[in-house]
């Protein structure tokens, strides 16, 4: 038990150090999220997932504000998942939990890790194939939101992104692609 606590403590300390370094070196300017001005929805026949394409029509913003927005969203998602992972680890470590509850918690931890890996893979894939400046993928249940920082957007490029998402996460029922103008 002492080794698990030591590993956990070292992991948390290294996370605090990494976040501290990031906050010290990150630009101090934080931009607001641009408002959506257009919302185009494309519907598929029955048994096909719903798809939505959103394009933000914000004025030119400094690129650091968009980068900060993407970074802030990534950190928020990671914080939420970290809290959930901690709760599930507490269930696994609990002496009062049944074997079934522990197994369910372990399964949820594995699914959470797999989802994070799929999101990271999709971000890299979309970024490299589309030549976009930045990409953020957020999957939650059957819903996947893709935010792309790009100079140009089109329904064709959104459709390609949707196909990439469906290939990587086949059980995604609702895929939203949002384009943000690159500064």
ZIZI-V684770 format. One record per pair of residues at least 24 apart in sequence whose C-alpha atoms are under 6 Angstrom apart, sorted by sequence separation. I is the first residue (numbers start at 1). J is the second residue. If there is no record, write none. Layout:
# ZIZI-V684770
i = (I	I)
j = (J	J)
This chain:
# ZIZI-V684770
i = (34	143	142	143	145	146	147	149	151	142	143	144	145	146	147	148	149	150	151	143	147	148	149	150	149	31	30	63	62	61	51	53	54	55	56	60	49	50	51	52	53	54	55	56	49	51	53)
j = (58	172	172	173	175	176	177	179	181	173	174	175	176	177	178	179	180	181	182	175	179	180	181	182	182	65	65	183	183	183	174	176	177	178	179	183	173	174	175	176	177	178	179	180	174	176	178)
